[in-house]
């Protein structure tokens, strides 16, 4: 909920991974994808994150006690595979896979090497 409010009102991410490394995390764009999906903009939702329905794929089996370790491993592997593909095809110039220059590691590297 906090991520949603930060994204909607401040246009700022609270993702710890992004803020430390400067690179988008595997779930980057999921909040914007959910917002687009709630607005019935399916094409934008899939552009922001192709696995926008992944939380439902986790929650529904969990509600019925059918969330197995195998399902979790498959979903995490799929998330990482999509992240790698998005890093090669979208990073660093296409939203949401944009390089965050104010991340801790990029700032430290800039101060050391500049």
Secondary structure, 3 states (H helix, E strand, C coil): CHHHHHHHHHCCCCCHHHHHHCCCCCCCCHHHHHHHHHCCCHHHHHHHCCCCCHHHHHHHHHHCCCCCHHHHHHHHHHHHHHHHHHHHHCCECCCCCECCCCCHHHHHHHHHHC
